[in-house]
Structure formats: structure tokens, C-alpha cells
Amino acid sequence: MTNLFIQFYNEGNDRAFVENSNDWGRMERSADTRYDLFQTFVEDSVIVGFQLALAPIRGSRPREQYPKTKTKVMPELSPENVLSRIIRGGDEAVLISTSKEFKGDPFSALPVKIEDLSSEDAVSIVNRFSIFSRVDPSNRRGVMLVVVPTEVLQFPRDSPSATSAIIRAITTSVSGTFDIHGPMRLTTFFNIGPKSGSSLIQLHAQVYIFDGLEHRVGSTEYVFFKSYDYQKKHDMCLACQLTERTSANLADGLDDQRSTFLRSDLDLWEDEHMILRLAYAPLRYAHLRIFPKRHIAHIGDLEGEECDSLGYAISLGDYLMKDILGSFWGTIPEDDRSVIFRQRTDGDFHMLVDMLPVYMGLGGAELIIPLSIHSKKPEQFAKLMRKTMEDLPDYLQR
């Protein structure tokens, strides 16, 4: 597949620079700039948010610090891992839900030696090593959940049904907790592989539910929320426009992004519930983004078939990213990645899910602005991924 990247690298007018040369900035035109419109807004005539600079010549830089000779570091999964022992009834746990049934309030349930849960699809338990206090309202009361399929797996691509079961168990836990306590702050993500920060090899997701719905928001959350509030101010929801294939109604200084934001060559897969596509302005190479077609604010609002579609989209995205990224870096396929839910529980919002590869590639200006500089257009990755989809394994056919 590396040869395919060389082909696309030099294809047509995509490379608007001197061939095989960094010509000291003497280029025919400057890098194209795109904004991630889901984390961008205009304030006092200033465009605020994440931007991408597409500069093909960036790929010509010397790579003497990182020769293409990596060795595989992803450890192998043992069937006797700590989470599978809990599922088989070999240890205590605070059980919150299965994929079908809410079992107990995560803020008051106590650890017990649970029965064998191997017949379930997935379970949600309290993280034993939480950074939050579940019982002390004066000390940032919160709970951390670990959600795991009962099947022993390492990656979402290994089983779409198991990934869907994880989503169902998260939805059951969140909706059950909110029924008791009302909406609370919610953070949901998968960490896959040691480079993502994961300490467990078994495929799992994590959910943080904690107090402080008002007046507490992270800087990344703030930009997404601010962007959405800006969209509402202009009577639009960009995610709905994208999923409904309507024309993008951009405002103020973002007008120049309109013609390419909805471009169909970024699309990879869709069904009646979800769309999987390359991000228009990716944070990292091969950044995939999943959109529910229904206007929902957070994962607790998902319904049955939507959980199945989202689980499949995550599994398919994981599969498509694997060999593409390995070919791009000229190394072994990259397995490490993060799956991040952009959501809101205190008002109107349109949830989306980011699938991001994990690699060390950001520094300097890219951390300050924030800015990312890519030598490949996302539509080039999309073209390769659609080619890969022509020969999916049977279990991923849908």
C-alpha cells in the first residue's frame, strides 16, 4: 500500500509545489487552510478555533531522527486478563449495568463478588482506581466506569457486535444514572494501545460522570460548545446539515469554507443512523469522525439500533485506519488510537465521535495556535480507505 501513497502524493494538482524540493518557501501558492468548523467560531470579527494547513511539501522534510525501522511494541492479549477474571466471577466489582439492564446506582453501590457474567454481551463496572470521590459532595463527587465486552478482544475491529455491546452498556449506565441524579457532566472515550495511555490490553471504554454541570468545562469542551452556540445563533446545526446533505450555511468570516465542508469524497460509510467520514480539517492524519443522523446531545440519548450502527462505525473505522497509517509512516501498522465522544448534557447539542490515531507529531506552533500541518489531504486518505472497503473481511461486511 505504500506505493499507493506515492501515487496519490504526486497525483494531478494536489502537489502545487516544486517536485522533490523544499524551495525555501518559493512555492506556486501557499498551503491551503481549513478550519474544523465544529470547534471554530467568530468573536469580534476574529476566527477562533482549530485550523489545518495542507502543505504537501511538508512531507519532504528529512527524517534522520526517526528512521522507518520501528519494531512492534503492542503487547499480546492474555485470556486471563484482570477484566475477564471479573466477568467470570473471579473477583469483586461494583456492577452498574449490562448492555441490557441497569443494575445499581454508581454513587452508592458497593463491591461484591459478582456472579459469572459470561452470558452477557458487555458490562459496566466502577473503576477501582478512581480519581473522584463517589461519596463526598464537598470533594468533586464523581464516578469512573470501565465498560468491557465479555468476549476477550483487543481492538474494535475484532468484533463489531462486541463494540456495539460496549456502546449499549454505556448508554444503559448513563441513562440509568441520569434517571436517578438528573443530568451530570459526562466524559466518554476508548483508549486503545499503550501510546494512548491505556494500561489494559482488553478492549474497553471509560465513562466519567461527575458533579459540577455548571461552571466547570474543559478548554476543548468549551471550544466545541462555543462553536455550537455560534451555529445556533445563525440558525444552523452543521452536523444536521452534513447528515441531511443540505447546503452549509456558514456565517461571517467562514464563508470561504462552504464549498468544501460538505464534500462527498470524504464519506466512507453510512446507514440510516450514522455517517462515517474523514474529518474535513483533521487534527491528525486519518482522523475519522462519526455523526449520528438524529440530533442528540450525548451517548445516553442513543437508542437500540443507533448503538449497533455506532459500534459498527467504530469497528470499521479502526480497521480502515490500521494499514493506511502503517503505509503512510512506512512502518508497521499503527494500532494505538483514541475514540473520543464530543457531547453535552446541559443543553442542546449534536453529538459527534472522533477517532484519532496516536503518534508523536505535534510541537512548536502546532501546540500554540492550535494548528496542524499535514502533507496529505484527508480526501486522499478517504480514497484509499474506500479502496480498502472493496475487500473487507466477511465479519465486517454489512
C-alpha positions as CSV (number, residue, x, y, z in Angstrom):
1,M,0.0,0.0,0.0
2,T,3.0,2.3,0.3
3,N,3.2,2.6,-3.5
4,L,-0.4,3.8,-3.5
5,F,0.6,6.7,-1.2
6,I,3.5,7.6,-3.5
7,Q,1.0,7.7,-6.4
8,F,-1.5,9.9,-4.6
9,Y,1.3,12.1,-3.3
10,N,2.1,13.2,-6.8
11,E,-1.3,12.9,-8.4
12,G,-2.7,15.8,-10.5
13,N,-2.6,19.2,-8.9
14,D,-2.6,18.0,-5.4
15,R,1.1,18.8,-5.2
16,A,1.3,22.5,-6.1
17,F,5.0,22.8,-5.1
18,V,8.3,22.1,-6.8
19,E,8.7,18.3,-7.1
20,N,11.1,16.7,-4.5
21,S,12.3,20.1,-3.3
22,N,11.8,22.4,-0.4
23,D,12.3,25.5,-2.4
24,W,12.9,27.9,0.6
25,G,9.2,29.0,0.5
26,R,9.3,29.8,-3.2
27,M,6.1,27.9,-3.9
28,E,3.4,28.5,-6.5
29,R,0.8,29.0,-3.8
30,S,0.7,28.9,0.0
31,A,-0.7,26.0,2.0
32,D,-4.5,25.6,1.9
33,T,-6.1,26.4,5.3
34,R,-9.1,24.7,6.6
35,Y,-10.9,25.2,9.9
36,D,-12.6,22.4,11.9
37,L,-16.0,24.1,11.9
38,F,-17.1,22.0,14.9
39,Q,-14.6,23.7,17.1
40,T,-14.4,27.2,15.5
41,F,-16.4,30.4,16.0
42,V,-16.2,34.0,15.1
43,E,-15.8,36.5,18.0
44,D,-15.4,40.3,17.4
45,S,-14.6,39.5,13.8
46,V,-11.8,37.2,14.8
47,I,-11.9,33.5,13.7
48,V,-11.2,31.4,16.8
49,G,-10.6,27.7,16.7
50,F,-8.6,24.8,15.3
51,Q,-7.0,25.2,11.8
52,L,-5.3,22.8,9.4
53,A,-2.6,23.8,7.0
54,L,-2.4,21.5,4.0
55,A,1.2,21.7,2.7
56,P,2.3,18.8,0.6
57,I,5.9,19.8,0.7
58,R,5.9,19.2,4.4
59,G,6.3,15.5,3.6
60,S,9.7,16.2,2.0
61,R,11.5,17.1,5.3
62,P,14.4,14.9,6.3
63,R,13.6,12.1,8.8
64,E,17.0,11.4,10.3
65,Q,15.7,11.4,13.8
66,Y,13.0,8.8,13.1
67,P,14.2,6.2,10.6
68,K,11.5,3.9,9.3
69,T,12.6,0.9,11.3
70,K,10.2,0.7,14.2
71,T,9.5,-2.7,15.9
72,K,6.2,-3.8,17.1
73,V,5.5,-2.8,20.7
74,M,1.8,-3.7,21.1
75,P,1.7,-6.4,23.8
76,E,-0.4,-9.6,23.2
77,L,-3.7,-10.0,25.0
78,S,-4.0,-12.8,27.6
79,P,-7.3,-14.6,28.1
80,E,-6.6,-14.3,31.8
81,N,-6.6,-10.5,32.0
82,V,-8.0,-8.7,35.0
83,L,-11.2,-7.7,33.4
84,S,-12.1,-11.2,32.1
85,R,-11.5,-12.6,35.6
86,I,-14.1,-10.2,37.0
87,I,-16.6,-11.1,34.3
88,R,-16.2,-14.8,35.1
89,G,-16.9,-14.2,38.8
90,G,-13.3,-14.4,39.9
91,D,-13.1,-11.0,41.8
92,E,-15.2,-8.4,43.5
93,A,-16.6,-5.5,41.5
94,V,-19.2,-2.7,41.6
95,L,-21.5,-3.8,38.8
96,I,-23.5,-0.9,37.3
97,S,-25.1,-2.3,34.2
98,T,-25.0,-4.9,31.4
99,S,-25.7,-4.0,27.9
100,K,-29.4,-4.6,28.6
101,E,-30.1,-3.7,32.3
102,F,-29.2,-1.0,34.8
103,K,-28.0,-2.8,37.9
104,G,-27.2,-0.1,40.5
105,D,-26.5,3.5,41.3
106,P,-22.8,4.1,40.7
107,F,-22.7,6.6,43.5
108,S,-23.9,4.2,46.2
109,A,-23.4,0.6,45.0
110,L,-20.8,-1.4,46.9
111,P,-18.3,-4.0,45.7
112,V,-19.5,-7.6,45.8
113,K,-18.3,-10.9,44.4
114,I,-20.4,-10.9,41.3
115,E,-21.8,-13.9,39.5
116,D,-20.4,-15.2,36.3
117,L,-21.4,-12.7,33.6
118,S,-20.1,-14.6,30.6
119,S,-23.6,-14.9,29.1
120,E,-23.9,-11.1,28.9
121,D,-22.6,-9.1,25.9
122,A,-20.9,-6.4,27.9
123,V,-20.8,-5.0,31.5
124,S,-20.1,-1.7,33.1
125,I,-18.3,-1.6,36.5
126,V,-16.8,1.1,38.7
127,N,-13.1,1.8,38.1
128,R,-11.4,0.5,41.2
129,F,-8.7,3.2,41.0
130,S,-10.8,6.3,40.6
131,I,-9.6,9.9,40.7
132,F,-13.0,11.0,42.0
133,S,-14.8,10.5,45.3
134,R,-18.1,8.8,44.9
135,V,-19.4,9.8,48.4
136,D,-18.1,13.2,49.4
137,P,-20.1,16.0,47.9
138,S,-17.5,18.5,49.1
139,N,-14.7,16.9,47.2
140,R,-15.7,16.9,43.5
141,R,-18.1,13.9,43.8
142,G,-17.9,11.7,40.7
143,V,-17.5,8.2,39.4
144,M,-15.4,6.5,36.8
145,L,-16.8,3.5,34.9
146,V,-15.0,0.8,32.9
147,V,-17.1,-0.8,30.2
148,V,-15.9,-4.0,28.7
149,P,-17.3,-6.8,26.4
150,T,-17.4,-10.2,27.9
151,E,-15.6,-11.5,24.8
152,V,-11.8,-11.3,25.1
153,L,-10.8,-8.8,22.5
154,Q,-8.0,-6.2,21.8
155,F,-9.4,-3.9,19.1
156,P,-12.8,-2.6,18.0
157,R,-12.1,-4.1,14.5
158,D,-12.0,-7.6,16.1
159,S,-15.8,-7.6,16.6
160,P,-18.4,-5.0,15.6
161,S,-21.0,-6.8,17.8
162,A,-18.8,-6.6,20.9
163,T,-18.1,-2.9,20.2
164,S,-21.9,-2.3,19.8
165,A,-22.4,-4.1,23.1
166,I,-20.0,-1.7,24.8
167,I,-22.0,1.3,23.4
168,R,-25.2,-0.3,24.7
169,A,-23.8,-0.8,28.2
170,I,-22.5,2.8,28.3
171,T,-25.9,4.1,27.2
172,T,-27.7,1.9,29.8
173,S,-25.3,3.1,32.6
174,V,-25.6,6.8,31.7
175,S,-29.4,6.9,31.2
176,G,-29.9,4.9,34.4
177,T,-27.6,7.3,36.4
178,F,-29.3,10.3,35.0
179,D,-32.7,8.9,35.9
180,I,-31.6,8.9,39.5
181,H,-29.5,12.0,39.7
182,G,-30.5,14.1,36.8
183,P,-28.0,15.2,34.1
184,M,-24.4,15.4,35.2
185,R,-21.1,16.1,33.5
186,L,-20.1,13.2,31.2
187,T,-16.9,12.2,29.5
188,T,-16.7,9.1,27.3
189,F,-13.7,7.6,25.5
190,F,-11.8,4.5,24.4
191,N,-8.0,4.4,24.9
192,I,-6.5,1.6,22.7
193,G,-2.9,0.7,23.0
194,P,-0.1,1.8,25.3
195,K,0.6,5.0,23.4
196,S,-2.9,6.2,24.1
197,G,-2.3,5.9,27.8
198,S,-4.2,2.6,28.3
199,S,-2.9,0.3,31.0
200,L,-5.2,-2.6,30.0
201,I,-4.9,-4.6,26.8
202,Q,-8.5,-5.9,26.9
203,L,-10.8,-3.7,24.7
204,H,-12.7,-1.3,27.0
205,A,-14.3,2.1,27.2
206,Q,-14.3,4.5,30.1
207,V,-17.1,6.9,31.3
208,Y,-16.6,9.7,33.8
209,I,-19.8,11.0,35.4
210,F,-19.3,13.8,37.9
211,D,-20.9,16.8,39.6
212,G,-20.3,20.4,38.6
213,L,-22.5,20.6,35.5
214,E,-22.5,24.3,35.8
215,H,-19.3,26.5,35.7
216,R,-17.0,23.6,35.0
217,V,-15.9,22.8,31.5
218,G,-12.6,21.9,29.9
219,S,-11.0,24.1,27.3
220,T,-11.5,21.6,24.5
221,E,-15.2,21.1,25.5
222,Y,-15.6,24.9,25.7
223,V,-14.5,25.4,22.1
224,F,-16.9,22.7,20.8
225,F,-19.8,24.2,22.9
226,K,-18.9,27.7,21.9
227,S,-18.9,26.7,18.2
228,Y,-22.3,25.1,18.5
229,D,-23.7,28.1,20.3
230,Y,-22.4,30.2,17.4
231,Q,-24.1,27.9,14.9
232,K,-27.4,28.2,16.8
233,K,-27.1,32.0,16.8
234,H,-27.0,31.7,13.0
235,D,-30.0,29.3,12.9
236,M,-28.0,26.2,11.9
237,C,-26.6,22.9,13.1
238,L,-23.6,21.9,10.9
239,A,-23.9,18.3,11.9
240,C,-27.5,18.2,10.8
241,Q,-26.6,20.0,7.5
242,L,-24.0,17.4,6.9
243,T,-26.1,14.3,7.7
244,E,-29.1,15.7,5.8
245,R,-26.9,16.7,2.8
246,T,-28.1,20.2,2.8
247,S,-26.0,23.2,1.8
248,A,-23.7,24.5,4.5
249,N,-25.0,27.8,5.9
250,L,-21.7,29.4,7.1
251,A,-21.6,32.9,8.5
252,D,-19.2,35.8,8.8
253,G,-15.5,35.0,8.2
254,L,-16.1,31.3,7.5
255,D,-17.8,31.8,4.1
256,D,-14.8,30.6,2.2
257,Q,-15.1,27.1,3.8
258,R,-18.6,26.5,2.5
259,S,-17.7,24.9,-0.9
260,T,-15.6,22.1,0.6
261,F,-17.1,21.4,4.0
262,L,-19.8,19.1,2.7
263,R,-17.6,17.4,0.0
264,S,-18.8,13.9,-0.6
265,D,-15.3,12.5,-1.3
266,L,-14.7,12.5,2.5
267,D,-17.6,10.0,3.1
268,L,-16.7,6.4,3.8
269,W,-19.9,4.6,5.1
270,E,-23.4,5.4,6.3
271,D,-26.6,3.7,7.2
272,E,-29.9,5.1,8.4
273,H,-28.4,6.1,11.8
274,M,-24.7,7.1,11.4
275,I,-22.2,8.6,8.9
276,L,-18.5,7.8,9.0
277,R,-16.2,10.1,7.1
278,L,-12.8,11.7,7.2
279,A,-12.6,14.9,9.2
280,Y,-12.7,18.0,6.9
281,A,-9.8,19.6,8.9
282,P,-8.2,16.6,10.7
283,L,-6.4,17.1,14.0
284,R,-4.1,14.2,13.0
285,Y,-3.6,12.1,9.8
286,A,-6.5,9.8,9.0
287,H,-8.7,11.5,11.7
288,L,-12.2,9.9,11.3
289,R,-15.4,11.4,12.5
290,I,-18.8,9.7,13.2
291,F,-22.1,11.7,13.2
292,P,-25.4,10.4,14.4
293,K,-28.1,11.4,11.9
294,R,-30.5,12.1,14.8
295,H,-30.0,15.3,16.6
296,I,-28.9,14.0,20.0
297,A,-26.7,15.7,22.7
298,H,-24.9,12.7,24.4
299,I,-24.5,9.0,24.4
300,G,-27.2,8.4,26.9
301,D,-29.7,9.5,24.3
302,L,-28.8,6.7,21.9
303,E,-31.5,4.1,21.1
304,G,-31.0,0.4,20.3
305,E,-30.3,0.4,16.5
306,E,-28.2,3.6,16.9
307,C,-25.9,1.8,19.3
308,D,-25.4,-1.0,16.8
309,S,-24.7,1.4,14.0
310,L,-22.2,3.4,16.1
311,G,-20.4,0.2,17.3
312,Y,-20.1,-0.9,13.7
313,A,-18.8,2.5,12.5
314,I,-16.1,2.5,15.3
315,S,-15.1,-1.1,14.3
316,L,-15.0,-0.3,10.6
317,G,-13.0,2.9,11.2
318,D,-10.5,1.1,13.4
319,Y,-10.0,-1.5,10.6
320,L,-9.6,1.2,7.9
321,M,-7.0,3.2,9.9
322,K,-4.7,0.3,10.7
323,D,-3.0,-0.5,7.4
324,I,-3.4,3.0,6.0
325,L,-1.4,4.6,8.8
326,G,1.2,1.9,8.7
327,S,1.7,2.5,5.0
328,F,1.8,6.3,5.5
329,W,4.6,6.2,8.0
330,G,6.4,3.4,6.2
331,T,6.4,1.3,9.3
332,I,4.4,-1.5,10.9
333,P,0.7,-0.8,11.0
334,E,-0.3,1.6,13.8
335,D,-2.7,0.1,16.4
336,D,-2.8,2.8,19.0
337,R,-5.7,5.3,18.9
338,S,-8.3,7.1,20.9
339,V,-12.1,7.3,20.4
340,I,-13.5,10.5,21.9
341,F,-17.1,11.4,22.3
342,R,-17.9,15.1,21.8
343,Q,-21.1,15.6,23.8
344,R,-23.1,17.8,26.1
345,T,-25.5,17.1,28.9
346,D,-26.6,20.6,29.9
347,G,-28.4,21.8,26.8
348,D,-28.9,21.5,23.0
349,F,-26.0,19.9,21.1
350,H,-25.3,17.5,18.2
351,M,-23.0,14.7,19.5
352,L,-20.1,13.5,17.3
353,V,-17.4,11.0,17.8
354,D,-13.7,11.5,16.9
355,M,-11.4,8.5,16.1
356,L,-7.8,9.7,16.4
357,P,-4.5,7.8,15.7
358,V,-1.9,8.2,18.4
359,Y,1.5,9.4,17.4
360,M,4.1,11.9,18.4
361,G,3.9,14.6,15.7
362,L,2.8,17.8,17.2
363,G,5.1,20.5,18.5
364,G,6.0,24.2,18.4
365,A,3.5,26.3,16.6
366,E,1.1,23.4,16.3
367,L,0.7,23.4,20.1
368,I,0.5,27.2,20.4
369,I,-2.1,28.3,17.8
370,P,-3.5,25.5,17.8
371,L,-2.6,24.4,14.3
372,S,-1.8,21.2,12.5
373,I,0.3,20.9,9.4
374,H,-0.4,17.9,7.0
375,S,1.3,16.9,3.8
376,K,-1.7,14.8,2.7
377,K,-5.3,15.9,2.1
378,P,-7.9,14.0,4.0
379,E,-9.7,13.2,0.7
380,Q,-6.6,11.2,-0.3
381,F,-6.9,9.0,2.8
382,A,-10.6,8.7,2.1
383,K,-9.9,7.4,-1.4
384,L,-7.5,4.8,-0.1
385,M,-10.0,3.7,2.6
386,R,-12.8,3.3,0.1
387,K,-10.5,1.1,-1.9
388,T,-9.8,-1.0,1.2
389,M,-13.6,-1.4,1.7
390,E,-13.9,-3.2,-1.5
391,D,-12.2,-6.2,0.1
392,L,-13.4,-6.2,3.7
393,P,-13.4,-9.5,5.7
394,D,-16.7,-11.3,5.9
395,Y,-17.3,-10.3,9.5
396,L,-17.1,-6.6,8.7
397,Q,-19.4,-6.9,5.6
398,R,-22.7,-5.1,6.2
